[in-house]
Amino acid sequence: MSAAAHSHENAGDLSHHGGIPTVDVDARGFEPEIERLRQPALIAAGAGWLLLLVGILVSGWKQWFNSYLYGYLFWLGLTLGSMALVMIQHLSGGQWGLVTRRIGEAASRQLPLMAILFIPLLFSVNTVYVWADPSQHYHEKRFAEAEKIARENGSSGEVKEEKPSTDLTQKQILPRSQVHPNSLTFKTAWLNPTNWRLRTGIYFCVWLLLCWILNSWSARQDVAPDALLTRRMSLISGPGLCLYVLTMTGAAIDWVGTMDPDWYSTMYGVLFIIGHAVTAFSFFAIILHLLKNTTPLNALANRERFHDIGNFMLAFIMFLTYVNFSQFLIIWSGNISDETPYYVYRSQHGWRYIGISLALFHFLVPFLLLLWRRTKELELPLEAGGVGPVHAVRGPEVHHRPEHDPAAGPREYQPRQRAGVQHELAGYRRAVRDRRIVGAVVRLEHQAPPAPAEERPEADPGAGKRGARALNGAASKCLKTLRV
């Protein structure tokens, strides 16, 4: 018997039980490889816990909780992303799922452990989030500002949209969305430690329920293949993906977005969800490379399957870059004082270099590696292309790190900063425009208002023709300038 036939016999064949594609898995083939990896993994875990204890002594509880949340979000994303890809495979089918489904199910079964590891964060709300810190008086300051503006502009609290003063030493008023009574009432109820913990419990209940249903039905199908179970898993995966998107969006905003409670983005949760997919596919590529010589993967983890995983990775990396850039472009073009500080803060104090590294290793390097078919079909280059996104997929969390720079200390609300960064970003925009056109617009804006009708001179019959000729000449000069 040939080696290929022997391997095929040990691995089991791709068969159909009642019309269901299945793989007869003999888990004993994984045991030697898993035993080889178990000891280094335990050593790494022990070293990680030791570093956690050292971090408490060196940096204090505040920075420790920030760092713990940062690392926790990455591993939670790997777990939830794997479960989401399992649901996508149940909905779409495809041969790629036969290789990755068991890995995704095994990763999703770590959700109970992730729920336990979240317990320290339940006691860190007052330390991590400025709105929950009693010493910051976040909500009291907002209501005091709203009352002041209400006295100045009327009882409704409405504020006229005015350009902030260029004198950054003067205190500036908050934007309209931050002082409206309805906005403050809702934000006070939402940003409440008790409600925050209650929503966190709801998120984990939904995730654990989906994990239990999918894994229990999959185990039953292994014992007795049934087309009805396959149909049920497909039916539950559609609503399950919707619940995952909704709950993960809420979790991303509650756990990370509210670190800066005055900034908001409707695409923020989407960044985490796409990042979870990139992380999970990168994890699949690494695990398949490590286990490709064991049964039954030695018969299934071929070039075609690695090529499929590489295509998915390329697609999600491009999608993640598109959403990131779209968010930046919208905020840059809108130039609203509620939104611009998010990027201005992250372009200062050395954090710009982290932004550059994200652009390189979060998009450019994996994009170039995964662009060629040969790269995706060779396991080692594909693993190298996956390590970059696995490390850099922390981008959404990294973007919030400047808000808690240890060297900067606790940040109190400073209205003049938000006014100043709006002008700074506006300066970036003006720098890329044509100076002559901007100068013409500024001169038009500063022209004196028209005189009253009774003070105007009598109309000149030839003024219209002379004005039209002057306008045509100005337009011709402008077109020539643009051609140059």
DAVENUR-V126105 format. One record per run of one state. SS is the DSSP state (@ for helix, = for strand, . for the rest). FROM is the first residue (numbers start at 1). TO is the last residue. If there is no record, write none. Layout:
SS|FROM|TO  SS|FROM|TO
This chain:
.|1|2  @|3|11  .|12|13  =|14|17  .|18|19  =|20|23  .|24|27  @|28|92  .|93|95  @|96|108  .|109|110  @|111|117  .|118|118  @|119|122  .|123|124  @|125|128  .|129|129  @|130|132  .|133|137  @|138|153  .|154|175  @|176|179  .|180|180  @|181|190  .|191|192  @|193|223  .|224|226  @|227|255  .|256|256  @|257|260  .|261|267  @|268|291  .|292|296  @|297|300  .|301|302  @|303|334  .|335|340  @|341|345  .|346|350  @|351|370  .|371|372  @|373|377  .|378|378  @|379|392  .|393|394  @|395|404  .|405|414  @|415|431  .|432|434  @|435|445  .|446|452  @|453|455  .|456|462  @|463|483  .|484|484
